[in-house]
Amino acid sequence: MDENADQKRRDWAAEKAAAFIHPRPAPTPRAVQFQLPTIDTAKDMPGAIAGVLKAVTEGEISPSEAQSVVAIIEAQRKAVETTDLLERIEALEGRVTR
């Protein structure tokens, strides 16, 4: 802001300060649409992830979008496995209590 300073130095300082004074807006997330197989069992997960990889290679979604989708698939996997384990435990408990 020193008007008596060298112009190159002022330009350099303005460039460095700009990121703090005028931050870039955060990217706006977008909805992505592509085909995935049905995910009902843990065995369906590799096919779903392969579908995400295919969508990336074909340019339908970006790698960062794919990462978000795979995180959702991972949450689905955990839910499926938890349900499967619960059913197996209940079945085993049923055998023991008889």
C-alpha positions as CSV (number, residue, x, y, z in Angstrom):
1,M,0.0,0.0,0.0
2,D,3.1,2.2,0.0
3,E,2.7,4.4,-3.0
4,N,6.4,5.3,-2.9
5,A,7.5,1.7,-3.1
6,D,8.8,0.1,-6.3
7,Q,5.9,-0.9,-8.6
8,K,7.3,-4.5,-9.1
9,R,7.4,-5.0,-5.3
10,R,3.8,-3.6,-5.0
11,D,2.6,-5.9,-7.7
12,W,4.3,-8.9,-6.0
13,A,2.8,-8.0,-2.7
14,A,-0.7,-7.6,-4.2
15,E,-0.4,-11.0,-5.9
16,K,0.6,-12.7,-2.7
17,A,-2.1,-11.0,-0.6
18,A,-4.9,-11.6,-3.2
19,A,-5.5,-15.1,-2.1
20,F,-6.2,-13.9,1.5
21,I,-8.3,-10.9,0.5
22,H,-10.2,-12.5,-2.4
23,P,-10.4,-16.3,-1.7
24,R,-11.5,-18.6,-4.5
25,P,-15.1,-19.8,-4.0
26,A,-15.4,-23.5,-3.1
27,P,-16.4,-25.7,-6.0
28,T,-20.1,-26.5,-6.3
29,P,-20.8,-30.2,-6.1
30,R,-22.8,-31.6,-9.0
31,A,-25.0,-34.6,-9.3
32,V,-23.5,-37.4,-11.3
33,Q,-25.5,-40.0,-13.2
34,F,-24.1,-43.3,-14.5
35,Q,-25.1,-46.9,-14.4
36,L,-24.2,-49.2,-11.5
37,P,-25.2,-52.8,-10.9
38,T,-27.5,-53.5,-8.0
39,I,-25.7,-53.8,-4.7
40,D,-27.4,-56.3,-2.5
41,T,-24.5,-58.4,-1.2
42,A,-20.9,-58.0,-0.5
43,K,-20.2,-60.0,-3.7
44,D,-21.8,-57.1,-5.7
45,M,-19.3,-54.5,-4.5
46,P,-16.4,-55.3,-6.9
47,G,-18.9,-54.9,-9.9
48,A,-20.1,-51.6,-8.5
49,I,-16.5,-50.3,-8.1
50,A,-15.7,-51.5,-11.6
51,G,-18.7,-49.5,-12.8
52,V,-17.3,-46.4,-11.1
53,L,-13.9,-47.0,-12.7
54,K,-15.6,-47.4,-16.1
55,A,-17.4,-44.1,-15.6
56,V,-14.1,-42.3,-14.9
57,T,-12.3,-43.8,-17.9
58,E,-15.2,-42.8,-20.1
59,G,-15.1,-39.3,-18.8
60,E,-18.6,-39.4,-17.3
61,I,-17.3,-38.5,-13.8
62,S,-14.1,-37.0,-12.5
63,P,-11.7,-39.0,-10.3
64,S,-12.7,-36.9,-7.2
65,E,-16.4,-37.6,-7.9
66,A,-15.5,-41.3,-8.2
67,Q,-13.8,-41.2,-4.9
68,S,-17.0,-39.8,-3.3
69,V,-19.1,-42.5,-5.0
70,V,-16.8,-45.3,-3.8
71,A,-17.1,-43.9,-0.3
72,I,-20.8,-44.3,-0.5
73,I,-20.4,-47.9,-1.9
74,E,-18.1,-48.6,1.0
75,A,-20.8,-47.4,3.5
76,Q,-23.2,-49.7,1.7
77,R,-20.8,-52.6,2.0
78,K,-20.5,-52.0,5.7
79,A,-24.3,-52.0,6.1
80,V,-24.6,-55.2,4.1
81,E,-21.9,-57.0,6.0
82,T,-23.3,-55.8,9.3
83,T,-26.7,-57.2,8.4
84,D,-25.2,-60.5,7.2
85,L,-23.2,-60.8,10.4
86,L,-26.3,-60.1,12.6
87,E,-28.3,-62.8,10.8
88,R,-25.4,-65.3,11.2
89,I,-25.0,-64.5,14.9
90,E,-28.8,-64.8,15.5
91,A,-28.8,-68.2,13.7
92,L,-25.9,-69.4,15.8
93,E,-27.5,-68.2,19.0
94,G,-30.7,-70.0,18.0
95,R,-28.8,-73.3,17.7
96,V,-27.1,-72.8,21.1
97,T,-30.2,-72.0,23.0
98,R,-32.1,-75.0,21.7
